[in-house]
Amino acid sequence: MHPALKHTAHRPWPIPSGPWIMHQTWNDLLFAHWPAPVEAIRPLVPAVLPLDTFNGQCWVAVTPFHMTGVRPRGIPPLPGISALPELNVRTYVTYQNKPGVFFFSLDAGSWFAVWGARATYHLPYFHASMKIVSHNGWFEYDCVRGPGTEFHGKYKPVADVQLRAPGSIEHWLTERYCLYTVVGDSVYRAEIHHEQWPLQDAVAEIPVNTMAAAAHIELPRIPPLTHFSKRLHVLIWPLKKA
């Protein structure tokens, strides 16, 4: 049994049936969240997926991190393809009473990862030039997909780890155990599992961020709600029609 499967009481529904097929470790992750009006997000998400809101607002996240230990089940990590940076732009939906994540874009620093994720999970992955550097407690992150689609910023944790309580906005934003994508008229779901997010309050300085704008999302000109997570082991199940 994978060690992560020993901790399941926090999940909103049981571990999915069938074997998990992919392991990833997410490292030095920033959640930068902005509120967004429903009317701005509704045209950008397939109509078959109901939007999720907190206090009447949608939320959009720009999330830079880097992955290690990326491997299919039963195969050890392979040099050159098992560690890579990623940055995603996402919002939140619920389908059949399962709250999950909908991705507007996912940028990765590996052509192989982009090809594999597009082929197997039908997700909007893009290849980008990416770099993450740790310096004096800060994590400096750069992502350039092309002109007009960039992220340049730095972030760091400023508080101890807290497990956030159900009903809090932090819990609502992060404790989601599936992703959704739509192919044709059909909704597909991929289940995931991990321990509860070990969140730390964070600060971020983001002088350039046009990743959401590339998905036709205008973020409000206010500081984002920011949280940091040092490390999380994640198990992923196959994509299935919901």
Beta strands, then each sheet from edge to edge (+ up, - down):
strand 1: 22-36
strand 2: 58-72
strand 3: 84-95
strand 4: 98-108
strand 5: 125-127
strand 6: 129-135
strand 7: 138-146
strand 8: 149-157
strand 9: 178-183
strand 10: 186-193
strand 11: 200-209
strand 12: 225-241
sheet 1: 5+ 4+ 3- 2+ 1- 12+ 10- 9+
sheet 2: 5+ 4+ 3- 2+ 1- 12+ 11- 8+ 7- 6+
end
